[in-house]
Amino acid sequence: MELPVNLFQNDLMPKKSTNALNRRDFLSSIGGGAAGAYSLMVIGKDNASADLPQRSPDEIRDAFNDLAPMDPEAAARRFEGEPHMTLVDLEADLLVAGGGPSGVCAAIAAARNGAKVILIQDRSRLGGNSSSEIKMHIVGANSHRGRPGWREGGIIEELRLDDAANNPHRSWEMWDLLLYDKIVSEPNITLLLDTALYAADVEDGEIKRIMARCDKTEHLYRIKAKLYADCTGDARLAVEAGASIRWGHESRDEFKEPLAWEKPSRETLGSSILFTSRDYGKPIPYKAPSWARKIGPENLRFRGIGSWEYGYWWIEWGGITDTIRDNERIRFELLSIVTGVWDYIKNSGKYPDAANWGMDWVGMVPGKRESRRIEGDHILTQQDLMGLNGDFTDAVSIGGWGLDEHPPGGFDDSEKRPFVSTRLPDVYNIPLRSLYSRDISNLMMAGRNASCSHVAFTSTRVMATCAGMGQGLGTAAAMCVKHGLSPRGLYENKEALFDLQQTLLKDDQSIKNRKNLDPKDLARQAEAFESSELYQTAKPINIISGMTRDMYGEMNHRWISPMKPDAWIRLRWREPKRISHVQITFDTGFHRELTLTSSNGHNQHMIRAPQPETIRDYKIIVTDAEGKEHVVVEETGNHQRVRRHDFPAINAESVKLHVLATNGSDTARVYEIRCYA
């Protein structure tokens, strides 16, 4: 069958009221039978372990080669109206659109739990607002040390720990590279950078396939998946699929939110452009461009200039416009403010200490805070976040940042404070029902376009919270594939929902008021013994309490022992158990903040290295039913919180963790040990 001619002529398609519908008709018109269309099934191993063997260099090269067919027949396939683009068909369990923290964590979580994933990102790098293009540090539930102990676990913790250990010099480009390495090394993920989604084919409320394009490689990708995740921030996939979306402020009456505006409005939070500067040890002149804003004290009444090595989130603009379609205007206005503020710092005479400082980087991509949000089966509200509506049975992640409202006028609203934050009484759970569309059955979402009111959004929008949503989404998607369920069906199936939450906890996802009840974890049937005890409450039994977090000053869920001369903890069963897998959760200093930032003052509260509490070197020794000891693991140089180890199955009488060294602490600390057949 040949491709239809005049593929883009509107008179060949039914008349619709929007271009998005025409594009969906376009997808229907080309169907699945394009002559010789290149087809690829994404290949990977079904293994949920975070310590999976990574792809070899040759395997990664082969994966990229599969995305660029070089045979003459493939090169000859063209679309009418796109004579230089080659069509490539791809298929997977999950398509993730958007490569910010939510999309990255969604892709990794789904892949590690056995799903085949395609991740598309419209930029050349991953990370979204945390990438080197924007350089916003990741914050979350611990609210800048306001809640010590509530730093997020899971995949975002793994990324932060790797970055702190391997990037002590705080290079944003090394953060980009870390995220790239994590994604391309996962056997179940196919990554498409510089690739933008632009159309979706929907039938009977279900996405059948999407179209994406990479103009750098002259490819059109037609992607079919069982589930689709919108992690774009702008809800681009949801718009193309015709899902219900929201924009701006709801009225106070709609959800009875005290902090909501009296009347609805399309105004939003604005976008920001950051800059960095450094001391060059000699005078550095600065001449602002002719189009820079003229900044005076009247503009900075509520916007203080302290240090200037990293500034300033309050250079914000665009909330009174359309933050998507007016992005070019927003970029110009933000750059005019940035250059004007720097001109004021350098040339107003008020900051003589800035004489030797030179700006060494200016963002060219506005860091966007708000645009569209997708409606799910549950819309999070202010009351949910304040704990007034009780907990969710389908909780999959946490948030805790304050309700952080900004004036839509941003920098131009100089008579208003740049933010008003309402502290929440505690962290809150985010339900699965806020991570899938209410009217597109196989569409999920995570990040700032998740299902919430504007008031709730002012908290859920921060990147660590978005990353946690992403891990919840990705794990849920893998469970949907495993059980043959839709996202709504997963929520309605209580057995599968329990399986989802227990899998998330096993993967160190933070969920408030949930504990390890995994019936497969044989450690829960054991007794715990130790070499020595340091604190009365930090007992060995704590490692099987089911909880893997203590609040600052508490020692209710950790075992802590002095390191002199050595330290060990042992799990022992009354009857031998067949053991072949051990998982350990270490202490990584959750009471501290941990992120990549260009702010020297902010960085003073962190340790940009392996966290000292974390056990670095250790052995796992299994004693079999005959009393013989087997050293099954000898690990050195660890800096991660969660470690998983497989070994040949042993009929075990006990499992012993022998601690040899930490990354600086004089105590050995362990939150949990799990054992599996």
C-alpha distance (Angstrom), angle and dihedral (degrees) to the residues before:
residue distance angle dihedral
M1 . . .
E2 3.78 . .
L3 3.78 126.2 .
P4 3.81 112.0 -97.5
V5 3.77 115.4 -102.6
N6 3.80 124.0 -123.3
L7 3.77 86.6 29.0
F8 3.78 94.9 170.8
Q9 3.80 99.5 43.6
N10 3.80 109.0 119.2
D11 3.79 93.8 -147.5
L12 3.81 89.9 66.9
M13 3.82 91.7 60.1
P14 3.80 133.1 63.3
K15 3.79 111.8 -92.6
K16 3.79 113.2 -102.5
S17 3.75 132.3 177.2
T18 3.81 96.9 -120.1
N19 3.79 137.9 43.1
A20 3.80 89.4 -127.4
L21 3.80 90.4 64.0
N22 3.77 91.0 47.9
R23 3.78 89.9 53.6
R24 3.78 89.9 51.8
D25 3.80 88.9 51.3
F26 3.79 86.7 50.3
L27 3.78 89.8 56.7
S28 3.79 91.0 48.6
S29 3.78 90.7 50.3
I30 3.80 94.4 56.6
G31 3.82 91.7 45.8
G32 3.76 123.6 178.0
G33 3.78 98.9 -63.1
A34 3.80 105.9 77.0
A35 3.80 106.5 152.8
G36 3.78 111.4 -92.6
A37 3.81 92.5 -12.4
Y38 3.79 110.0 -178.2
S39 3.82 111.7 -111.3
L40 3.79 127.6 -163.3
M41 3.77 129.1 179.9
V42 3.79 109.5 -156.5
I43 3.79 106.6 -121.0
G44 3.82 128.2 -152.3
K45 3.77 144.8 133.7
D46 3.79 122.9 -85.9
N47 3.79 101.3 -125.9
A48 3.79 127.5 128.2
S49 3.80 96.4 -161.5
A50 3.80 117.4 119.7
D51 3.83 87.1 -149.5
L52 3.81 92.0 62.8
P53 3.78 117.7 151.5
Q54 3.78 103.8 -99.2
R55 3.76 126.8 -125.3
S56 3.76 114.6 -83.8
P57 3.83 118.2 -121.3
D58 3.81 90.0 -105.2
E59 3.81 91.5 51.8
I60 3.80 90.5 52.0
R61 3.80 91.3 48.6
D62 3.79 90.9 49.5
A63 3.81 90.9 51.3
F64 3.80 91.5 54.6
N65 3.80 91.7 44.3
D66 3.79 89.1 56.3
L67 3.81 89.4 59.1
A68 3.79 93.7 56.2
P69 3.82 110.1 52.8
M70 3.79 109.0 -159.7
D71 3.80 101.4 -175.7
P72 3.84 114.3 117.5
E73 3.81 93.1 -119.6
A74 3.79 91.4 56.2
A75 3.78 92.0 46.9
A76 3.81 89.5 53.7
R77 3.82 94.8 59.0
R78 3.77 111.0 101.6
F79 3.76 140.6 165.2
E80 3.76 120.1 -123.4
G81 3.80 103.8 -105.7
E82 3.83 91.1 20.3
P83 3.81 101.4 67.1
H84 3.79 95.2 164.4
M85 3.81 100.3 45.0
T86 3.82 123.7 97.7
L87 3.79 120.3 -147.1
V88 3.81 117.9 -130.4
D89 3.81 121.9 -175.4
L90 3.81 116.9 -148.4
E91 3.78 131.5 -179.6
A92 3.80 132.6 -167.9
D93 3.78 143.8 147.0
L94 3.81 93.4 -106.8
L95 3.79 133.0 22.4
V96 3.81 112.8 -159.7
A97 3.81 115.6 -164.2
G98 3.79 112.4 -161.5
G99 3.80 130.6 38.4
G100 3.80 103.3 -144.1
P101 3.82 121.0 114.8
S102 3.81 92.1 -72.0
G103 3.81 94.4 49.8
V104 3.80 94.2 43.2
C105 3.81 92.6 50.1
A106 3.81 91.9 43.9
A107 3.81 91.6 52.5
I108 3.81 94.4 46.2
A109 3.81 93.8 45.8
A110 3.79 93.5 49.1
A111 3.81 93.0 45.3
R112 3.80 94.6 48.6
N113 3.78 89.3 51.1
G114 3.78 92.6 55.1
A115 3.82 105.7 -91.1
K116 3.80 123.2 131.3
V117 3.80 106.5 -124.4
I118 3.79 137.2 -166.0
L119 3.81 114.1 -163.8
I120 3.80 118.0 -165.6
Q121 3.80 123.2 -170.0
D122 3.80 125.4 -179.2
R123 3.82 93.6 -146.9
S124 3.80 131.2 67.2
R125 3.79 91.0 -112.1
L126 3.77 140.9 38.8
G127 3.78 127.3 -119.5
G128 3.80 104.7 71.5
N129 3.80 109.9 -150.0
S130 3.81 89.6 1.2
S131 3.82 93.5 57.2
S132 3.81 126.3 102.2
E133 3.81 88.1 -99.8
I134 3.82 91.7 68.3
K135 3.85 107.2 9.4
M136 3.79 100.8 -153.3
H137 3.79 112.6 158.0
I138 3.79 117.8 -124.4
V139 3.80 116.2 -108.1
G140 3.76 131.7 173.8
A141 3.78 148.5 145.3
N142 3.80 96.5 -14.3
S143 3.84 87.9 64.4
H144 3.81 100.2 -146.2
R145 3.82 93.9 -44.1
G146 3.80 91.4 -45.5
R147 3.80 89.2 121.0
P148 3.81 106.5 32.6
G149 3.77 109.1 -159.5
W150 3.79 98.0 32.4
R151 3.79 100.0 93.0
E152 3.81 106.8 137.3
G153 3.79 119.8 -100.0
G154 3.78 127.0 -156.4
I155 3.78 127.2 57.3
I156 3.81 95.7 -16.8
E157 3.82 88.9 55.3
E158 3.80 90.0 50.2
L159 3.82 89.8 52.5
R160 3.79 93.6 46.3
L161 3.81 92.4 49.3
D162 3.80 92.7 49.2
D163 3.80 90.1 48.5
A164 3.82 93.9 48.5
A165 3.82 92.1 48.7
N166 3.79 98.3 42.9
N167 3.80 102.6 29.4
P168 3.83 106.1 46.4
H169 3.81 89.3 145.9
R170 3.82 90.0 64.6
S171 3.79 99.9 -124.7
W172 3.80 112.3 172.3
E173 3.79 90.9 -157.1
M174 3.81 88.9 58.7
W175 3.82 88.0 54.7
D176 3.82 87.9 54.0
L177 3.79 89.5 50.6
L178 3.82 92.7 47.9
L179 3.81 91.2 55.6
Y180 3.81 91.3 45.9
D181 3.81 90.4 50.5
K182 3.82 92.3 49.8
I183 3.80 92.3 51.9
V184 3.81 101.8 42.1
S185 3.81 91.1 44.2
E186 3.82 92.9 58.7
P187 3.82 108.3 95.1
N188 3.81 92.9 -148.4
I189 3.83 97.5 53.2
T190 3.80 129.1 85.7
L191 3.82 111.1 -166.4
L192 3.80 124.2 -153.0
L193 3.80 112.7 -174.5
D194 3.83 124.3 -173.0
T195 3.79 85.8 26.7
A196 3.80 122.6 131.0
L197 3.79 126.1 -162.5
Y198 3.81 110.8 -132.2
A199 3.83 110.4 163.9
A200 3.79 143.8 22.8
D201 3.78 132.1 -158.7
V202 3.82 110.8 -142.3
E203 3.79 128.4 -175.6
D204 3.80 124.9 178.6
G205 3.80 92.8 -13.2
E206 3.80 94.6 -50.5
I207 3.81 129.5 107.1
K208 3.79 109.5 -123.7
R209 3.80 97.9 -178.3
I210 3.76 142.3 -28.7
M211 3.78 134.9 -137.0
A212 3.80 124.4 -133.3
R213 3.78 131.9 172.9
C214 3.78 137.0 -151.1
D215 3.79 109.9 -165.5
K216 3.81 92.0 -175.6
T217 3.82 90.4 65.2
E218 3.83 95.4 26.7
H219 3.79 92.7 -123.3
L220 3.76 132.5 142.0
Y221 3.79 111.5 -157.6
R222 3.78 120.0 -153.4
I223 3.79 105.0 -166.2
K224 3.78 127.5 -168.3
A225 3.80 120.2 -169.2
K226 3.77 140.4 161.6
L227 3.80 91.6 -127.3
Y228 3.80 134.1 19.8
A229 3.81 126.7 -153.3
D230 3.79 122.1 -157.9
C231 3.80 106.8 -152.5
T232 3.80 94.1 148.5
G233 3.80 95.3 112.6
D234 3.81 89.0 -136.6
A235 3.83 92.8 63.9
R236 3.80 89.7 -123.5
L237 3.79 94.3 157.1
A238 3.81 91.7 47.9
V239 3.80 91.1 52.3
E240 3.80 92.2 50.5
A241 3.81 89.9 47.6
G242 3.80 93.2 49.9
A243 3.81 95.4 -117.3
S244 3.80 121.1 161.6
I245 3.79 111.1 -94.7
R246 3.79 139.4 179.7
W247 3.80 131.9 -144.6
G248 3.79 129.1 -168.2
H249 3.79 131.3 -19.1
E250 3.78 125.7 -9.7
S251 3.79 118.1 -144.3
R252 3.78 118.0 -98.6
D253 3.78 90.2 -113.5
E254 3.81 96.1 57.5
F255 3.81 96.8 71.0
K256 3.84 99.0 4.1
E257 3.81 89.7 -117.7
P258 3.82 112.4 166.5
L259 3.81 92.1 -149.7
A260 3.82 94.9 49.6
W261 3.80 120.1 104.8
E262 3.77 116.7 -99.9
K263 3.80 91.5 -118.9
P264 3.81 129.5 31.0
S265 3.79 119.2 -102.6
R266 3.80 138.2 -179.7
E267 3.79 90.5 -137.4
T268 3.80 115.5 117.7
L269 3.76 143.0 179.7
G270 3.79 110.1 -71.1
S271 3.79 133.6 -125.0
S272 3.81 129.9 -101.6
I273 3.78 138.0 -147.9
L274 3.80 117.0 -155.1
F275 3.80 131.4 -159.2
T276 3.80 136.7 -165.3
S277 3.80 130.4 -147.7
R278 3.80 138.2 178.6
D279 3.76 142.7 -162.4
Y280 3.82 110.2 -97.7
G281 3.81 95.1 -174.4
K282 3.80 93.6 -118.9
P283 3.82 135.1 63.4
I284 3.80 112.3 -70.8
P285 3.81 114.0 -164.4
Y286 3.79 122.4 -147.5
K287 3.78 129.7 -161.5
A288 3.78 115.1 -174.0
P289 3.82 119.6 -136.8
S290 3.78 117.2 -102.6
W291 3.80 91.5 -106.6
A292 3.82 95.7 53.6
R293 3.81 116.6 119.9
K294 3.79 116.5 -104.3
I295 3.80 102.8 -121.3
G296 3.78 125.1 -161.5
P297 3.80 137.6 168.0
E298 3.79 89.7 -86.9
N299 3.81 89.6 66.3
L300 3.80 92.7 51.3
R301 3.78 101.5 47.8
F302 3.82 92.5 121.5
R303 3.80 97.4 18.1
G304 3.75 110.0 80.9
I305 3.80 124.8 -157.7
G306 3.78 109.8 -146.1
S307 3.78 114.5 145.8
W308 3.79 117.9 1.1
E309 3.79 105.4 -159.3
Y310 3.80 87.2 102.5
G311 3.74 122.0 20.0
Y312 3.01 148.2 -147.9
W313 3.78 139.1 -30.8
W314 3.82 88.5 178.5
I315 3.79 90.1 67.8
E316 3.79 85.0 97.2
W317 3.80 129.5 150.7
G318 3.80 141.7 157.5
G319 3.80 106.3 59.0
I320 3.80 90.9 119.3
T321 3.82 91.0 54.0
D322 3.80 134.3 53.8
T323 3.81 102.5 -75.5
I324 3.81 90.8 -154.8
R325 3.80 106.8 40.6
D326 3.81 94.8 33.1
N327 3.81 94.4 49.6
E328 3.82 93.8 119.5
R329 3.81 91.8 53.3
I330 3.81 89.5 45.9
R331 3.81 90.8 51.8
F332 3.81 90.9 52.2
E333 3.80 94.4 47.8
L334 3.79 92.5 47.1
L335 3.81 92.6 49.0
S336 3.79 89.9 48.6
I337 3.81 89.6 53.5
V338 3.83 93.8 44.3
T339 3.80 92.7 51.5
G340 3.79 90.5 43.8
V341 3.80 93.4 51.3
W342 3.80 91.4 47.8
D343 3.80 89.6 48.7
Y344 3.82 88.3 53.2
I345 3.81 91.7 49.9
K346 3.80 93.5 47.1
N347 3.79 103.4 35.9
S348 3.81 110.3 23.3
G349 3.81 92.5 82.5
K350 3.79 91.2 -127.7
Y351 3.81 94.8 103.8
P352 3.83 109.8 44.6
D353 3.82 90.1 164.0
A354 3.81 87.9 69.1
A355 3.81 93.1 66.5
N356 3.81 94.5 101.0
W357 3.78 94.7 39.1
G358 3.78 121.6 102.5
M359 3.77 129.8 -172.6
D360 3.81 106.7 -115.0
W361 3.81 101.5 177.6
V362 3.79 137.2 22.4
G363 3.78 122.5 -173.5
M364 3.79 116.1 -119.4
V365 3.81 95.9 -173.0
P366 3.81 114.8 71.7
G367 3.78 112.0 -126.4
K368 3.78 100.8 -126.6
R369 3.79 121.1 -147.5
E370 3.77 105.7 179.6
S371 3.79 143.6 13.5
R372 3.82 127.0 121.9
R373 3.79 128.4 4.2
I374 3.81 125.0 -161.6
E375 3.79 120.4 -129.3
G376 3.79 114.5 -122.8
D377 3.78 133.2 -178.2
H378 3.80 85.8 -85.3
I379 3.81 125.6 36.1
L380 3.79 110.6 -156.0
T381 3.80 113.4 -130.7
Q382 3.78 139.3 -173.5
Q383 3.80 90.4 -94.6
D384 3.82 91.2 54.7
L385 3.79 91.9 52.6
M386 3.79 92.4 46.8
G387 3.81 91.4 53.6
L388 3.79 94.6 -115.0
N389 3.82 95.8 125.7
G390 3.78 98.9 49.4
D391 3.79 127.0 -116.6
F392 3.80 129.0 -47.3
T393 3.79 121.1 -112.5
D394 3.81 87.8 -149.2
A395 3.82 98.1 50.2
V396 3.82 112.3 156.0
S397 3.84 105.9 162.7
I398 3.79 143.6 5.2
G399 3.78 141.4 -117.8
G400 3.77 132.4 -175.3
W401 3.81 111.2 160.3
G402 3.79 111.9 128.7
L403 3.80 122.9 -98.7
D404 3.79 92.5 -87.6
E405 3.80 111.7 -168.7
H406 3.81 122.7 -176.4
P407 3.82 127.1 -167.0
P408 3.83 110.1 -104.1
G409 3.79 90.4 -130.7
G410 3.78 89.8 61.3
F411 3.79 113.9 -176.3
D412 3.81 91.5 3.3
D413 3.81 90.1 62.1
S414 3.80 89.4 74.4
E415 3.81 92.2 157.9
K416 3.81 90.8 60.9
R417 3.76 128.7 70.2
P418 3.82 110.5 -105.4
F419 3.79 91.3 -120.6
V420 3.79 142.1 8.7
S421 3.80 113.3 -156.4
T422 3.79 124.9 -164.2
R423 3.79 111.1 -160.3
L424 3.79 115.8 -131.7
P425 3.82 118.4 -134.5
D426 3.81 93.1 -124.8
V427 3.77 143.3 -19.1
Y428 3.79 115.4 -68.8
N429 3.78 137.0 -147.8
I430 3.81 124.3 -115.6
P431 3.82 115.5 -143.4
L432 3.79 128.5 -134.2
R433 3.81 87.8 -122.8
S434 3.82 89.4 68.9
L435 3.81 90.1 55.8
Y436 3.80 100.5 61.3
S437 3.79 133.1 57.4
R438 3.77 119.3 -100.7
D439 3.81 93.7 -141.7
I440 3.85 107.9 25.7
S441 3.78 104.0 67.9
N442 3.83 99.1 -153.2
L443 3.80 99.6 34.9
M444 3.81 119.1 107.3
M445 3.79 130.0 176.5
A446 3.79 141.8 -165.9
G447 3.77 135.5 176.9
R448 3.76 129.6 38.1
N449 3.82 91.7 -21.5
A450 3.83 93.3 59.8
S451 3.80 120.2 122.5
C452 3.80 110.3 -76.6
S453 3.77 142.8 113.0
H454 3.79 118.5 -98.2
V455 3.80 91.2 -103.3
A456 3.80 92.4 52.9
F457 3.81 89.5 43.4
T458 3.81 90.7 62.7
S459 3.82 85.6 70.9
T460 3.81 104.3 30.9
R461 3.83 93.7 51.8
V462 3.82 97.6 79.0
M463 3.77 115.6 106.8
A464 3.81 103.6 -116.4
T465 3.80 88.6 52.0
C466 3.81 88.8 48.1
A467 3.81 89.9 50.0
G468 3.81 90.9 52.7
M469 3.80 89.9 50.9
G470 3.79 87.9 50.9
Q471 3.81 92.5 54.5
G472 3.80 89.7 47.6
L473 3.79 91.1 50.2
G474 3.80 95.1 45.7
T475 3.79 94.0 48.8
A476 3.81 91.0 46.1
A477 3.80 90.4 50.3
A478 3.80 90.7 53.0
M479 3.82 89.3 49.5
C480 3.80 90.6 50.2
V481 3.80 89.6 54.1
K482 3.80 91.7 45.2
H483 3.81 94.1 51.0
G484 3.82 98.5 32.2
L485 3.81 91.7 -118.1
S486 3.77 136.9 138.4
P487 3.82 116.2 -124.6
R488 3.80 89.6 -102.1
G489 3.79 89.3 46.9
L490 3.80 89.3 53.3
Y491 3.80 90.0 54.6
E492 3.81 91.5 48.6
N493 3.82 93.5 47.7
K494 3.80 101.5 78.1
E495 3.80 94.6 -169.8
A496 3.81 91.3 53.2
L497 3.81 90.6 43.7
F498 3.80 90.2 54.5
D499 3.81 88.6 49.1
L500 3.82 89.1 51.8
Q501 3.80 94.4 51.6
Q502 3.80 93.2 45.4
T503 3.81 90.7 49.0
L504 3.80 89.9 51.0
L505 3.80 91.5 50.4
K506 3.80 90.3 48.5
D507 3.81 87.5 53.6
D508 3.84 88.8 52.6
Q509 3.80 95.1 -108.5
S510 3.80 111.5 162.4
I511 3.81 113.0 -118.8
K512 3.79 119.5 163.1
N513 3.83 117.5 -119.9
R514 3.81 94.4 4.2
K515 3.80 125.1 119.2
N516 3.77 139.6 -175.0
L517 3.80 108.4 -79.0
D518 3.80 94.8 153.6
P519 3.83 106.3 151.7
K520 3.81 89.5 -156.2
D521 3.81 93.1 59.7
L522 3.80 103.4 99.7
A523 3.81 92.1 -171.0
R524 3.79 88.2 76.1
Q525 3.82 87.9 68.6
A526 3.81 94.8 51.3
E527 3.79 136.6 90.8
A528 3.81 119.1 -125.1
F529 3.82 127.7 -134.7
E530 3.81 131.7 177.4
S531 3.78 145.5 -161.4
S532 3.80 93.6 -123.7
E533 3.77 142.3 -21.2
L534 3.80 125.4 -124.9
Y535 3.79 103.5 178.0
Q536 3.79 126.0 29.7
T537 3.79 93.0 -129.2
A538 3.83 96.7 41.5
K539 3.80 93.0 80.4
P540 3.81 127.6 161.7
I541 3.81 91.2 -114.1
N542 3.81 87.1 67.7
I543 3.80 90.7 78.0
I544 3.80 89.6 69.0
S545 3.81 96.1 41.0
G546 3.82 89.6 105.2
M547 3.82 92.5 -122.4
T548 3.80 124.2 101.9
R549 3.79 102.7 -171.8
D550 3.80 137.3 69.0
M551 3.76 125.2 -167.6
Y552 3.79 116.5 -122.1
G553 3.80 109.6 -68.2
E554 3.81 94.1 14.0
M555 3.80 126.3 112.2
N556 3.78 102.0 -178.4
H557 3.81 100.4 117.7
R558 3.82 103.6 32.7
W559 3.74 135.8 77.9
I560 3.82 109.6 -137.7
S561 3.79 123.2 -175.0
P562 3.82 134.3 168.2
M563 3.80 114.6 -103.8
K564 3.81 95.3 -133.5
P565 2.97 114.7 137.3
D566 3.79 92.6 -16.8
A567 3.79 138.2 -47.7
W568 3.76 134.9 -131.0
I569 3.76 140.7 168.0
R570 3.80 125.8 -160.9
L571 3.80 135.0 -159.7
R572 3.81 113.6 -154.6
W573 3.82 131.0 -174.5
R574 3.78 128.6 -151.5
E575 3.81 87.7 -136.3
P576 3.85 123.1 29.6
K577 3.82 117.3 -95.7
R578 3.78 128.1 -154.0
I579 3.83 103.9 -116.5
S580 3.82 128.7 -178.1
H581 3.80 103.6 147.8
V582 3.81 132.7 50.4
Q583 3.79 126.1 -174.7
I584 3.80 122.2 -167.1
T585 3.79 128.6 -167.6
F586 3.81 112.3 -158.3
D587 3.80 131.7 -167.1
T588 3.82 112.6 -95.9
G589 3.79 99.4 173.7
F590 3.80 102.1 -93.5
H591 3.83 88.8 179.4
R592 3.83 88.7 72.5
E593 3.76 129.0 70.8
L594 3.79 115.8 -114.8
T595 3.78 125.2 -171.3
L596 3.79 142.5 114.5
T597 3.80 111.3 -93.4
S598 3.79 139.1 161.0
S599 3.80 90.3 -147.4
N600 3.80 109.0 104.5
G601 3.79 91.8 -161.4
H602 3.78 92.6 50.6
N603 3.79 91.2 46.4
Q604 3.82 92.1 57.3
H605 3.79 89.7 77.1
M606 3.82 93.4 57.7
I607 3.77 139.8 69.6
R608 3.81 110.2 -131.0
A609 3.79 94.2 -159.3
P610 3.80 137.2 57.3
Q611 3.80 105.2 -42.9
P612 3.82 109.0 -102.4
E613 3.82 95.2 -131.9
T614 3.79 92.0 58.6
I615 3.80 118.6 102.5
R616 3.81 107.9 -117.7
D617 3.82 105.8 -176.8
Y618 3.79 126.0 28.4
K619 3.78 147.2 144.3
I620 3.79 130.9 -138.3
I621 3.78 112.2 -146.2
V622 3.79 121.2 -170.4
T623 3.79 119.8 -161.9
D624 3.79 112.2 -154.0
A625 3.80 128.4 -143.8
E626 3.82 90.5 -90.2
G627 3.81 92.4 54.7
K628 3.81 96.5 -105.3
E629 3.81 116.9 141.2
H630 3.82 120.8 -133.8
V631 3.81 121.1 -167.6
V632 3.79 98.0 -146.6
V633 3.82 98.9 167.8
E634 3.81 132.8 31.6
E635 3.79 109.9 178.5
T636 3.81 129.7 -179.3
G637 3.78 132.6 178.2
N638 3.79 98.3 23.4
H639 3.81 119.3 166.0
Q640 3.81 99.9 161.0
R641 3.80 128.5 104.0
V642 3.82 98.0 -140.4
R643 3.80 121.8 43.4
R644 3.78 126.9 176.7
H645 3.78 125.5 -163.5
D646 3.81 130.5 -170.7
F647 3.80 123.6 -164.2
P648 3.82 137.9 159.3
A649 3.79 109.6 -66.1
I650 3.81 116.3 -92.5
N651 3.79 128.8 -169.3
A652 3.80 91.1 -123.2
E653 3.77 130.8 -156.9
S654 3.83 90.8 179.1
V655 3.81 144.1 -3.4
K656 3.80 118.4 -144.5
L657 3.80 128.3 -164.9
H658 3.82 108.0 -155.1
V659 3.82 111.1 -164.6
L660 3.81 114.2 -149.4
A661 3.82 102.7 170.8
T662 3.79 143.6 -9.0
N663 3.79 129.9 -148.0
G664 3.80 90.9 -101.0
S665 3.79 110.5 -45.1
D666 3.80 120.9 113.8
T667 3.80 90.0 -140.0
A668 3.80 133.3 68.2
R669 3.80 113.0 -129.2
V670 3.79 129.5 -170.9
Y671 3.79 128.6 171.1
E672 3.78 101.2 -173.1
I673 3.78 145.3 -3.3
R674 3.80 119.2 -162.7
C675 3.79 125.7 -171.0
Y676 3.80 127.2 -162.6
A677 3.75 136.7 -176.3
